Amino acid sequence: MPDYQVAETGYFIKDDEIEAALAAGARADAVKIREILAKARELHGLSLEDVAALTGITDPELRQELFAAARYVKEHIYGSRIVLFAPLYISNRCCNECLYCAFRASNRELVRRELNHQQIVREVEKMLDLGHKRVLMVAGESYSGKNIEYVLDSIAAIYEAKSRGSSIRRVNVNIAPLDVEQLREVKAAKIGTLQVFQETYHRGVYRAVHKGGPKRNYDYRVTVMDRAMKAGIDDVGIGPLFGLADWRFEVLATMQHIRHLEEHFGVGPHTISMPRIEPACGSDLAANPPNAVSDDDFRKIVAIFRCAVPYTGLILSTRETPAMRHELIELGISQISGGSRTNPGGYAEGEGVDEQEAQFHLGDERSLEDVIRDLIRMKHIPSFCTGCYRMGRTGQDFMDLAKPGAIQMHCDPNGLSTFMEYLMDYAHEDTREAGLKLVEEKLAAMPEKRRAVAQRLVDKVREGQRDVYV
């Protein structure tokens, strides 16, 4: 493993560079915009200056051309696969004072809970009963003094759970920043992706909305992915919380963060999450975001990122409504949550989300099966694939396959096989019938060599085998 030198400050987020790029981008004419969109269709990504120009699009015709380019990139890299996961909130205790979050320490309206090992196992058993295979473990930054031990024990509990002959195949984690040695322990626990969101890259806004606790340290948070890379975690996820600072600034700062990781570690983030602020228990700021992002601008954000970083997964949570999720999937989203609960204990204890324990209000309260049924109607393949993690195809190894298009030889067959598992083991009859028809349609449309691999995996699932992948 290379002995990476990690940054100790967020020097790579350069406000003056962002301001200059936005000023230049505002002068880009239609000819320049179309040149950038043509470049995006080459599937090599875009520069900071290119992205700045796209953020300034206001002409309706150019907006539609941006959307068309994003759809082109999405189709050529991801096809019709949509990866599904669910968040698992293990604790809503927190020592931070983030004004936009229900979990903040001083919020007396929130009912606090911290799940123990057995409670986590029960939660995961319920998730398995619904058909989930991928979990994103989430916690506030306070674990009753147990710190990293609680995180590690919780990961172990998730992998320990079994139901209906199945278990969770990969745990991704969304946790507070840690030091290098702690991150090595997290890697040893066999996580998939490490997620840490900067929330806002704007230093002034960051100070204004983070009033206390360790999260107030901007530099320690923004450099966590450097430490993750040094610890051997090369599959990382980043993202701002849209609505705190101007969205144009956040998009360009995210691009700077990506550039820093690529230049210093050879690979950027595996995923970028795309959350907008939603109302949260006891938060006036969440109900009235200082820089609320309109639906029109949010569509632009997703399309711009899809053009700018074509091989990076874009994640959308159940903060958004079903209608908005439909649109954004077409514009570039490649991973979504389904049947989510954002309160600790929410899966085992009932369908309704207790807003007195949840981090934010849900925009999409549909069950996992309802989400899958909807994806089938849209002709998308719901995928629970975890093959790349377990075959070691992460970081640079993943990108080496993704950029020439070779990863589709794995993703398409694996996506179909995991979808077939869901149809055989969990789906109601009408969902199964529609899903099986879609599987046959997708197989028929595949290139011959890929179809042969996918057909072999699908046949194994039909014959009773599970967890087959290439």
Protein Blocks (a to p, Z undefined) as FASTA:
>chain_A
ZZddddfbfkllcfklmmmmmmmmmmpcfklmmmmmmmmmnonopafklmmmmmmpmbfk
lmmmmmmmmmmmmmmmnmmadcddddddfbfcdfbdcfkbmkbmklmkbccddddfklmm
mmmmmmmmnopabdcddddddeehnmmmmmmmmmmmmmmpccehiacfbdcdddddddfk
lmmmmmmnopabdcddehiacfklmmmmmngdjklmmmlmmmmmmmmmmnopabdceddd
ehibcfklmmmmmmmmmmmmmmmnopacfbdcdddcdddehiaklmmcfbbccfklmmmm
mmmmmmmmmmbccdddfkbcfklmmmmmmnopabdcehiafbehklmnojbdcfklcfbd
cfblcdfklmmmmmmmnopacdfbfklmmnopghjlmmmmmmnopmmmmmmmmmmmmmmm
mmmmmpcfklmmmmmmmmmmmmmmpcfklmmmmmmmmmmmmnopahiaZZ
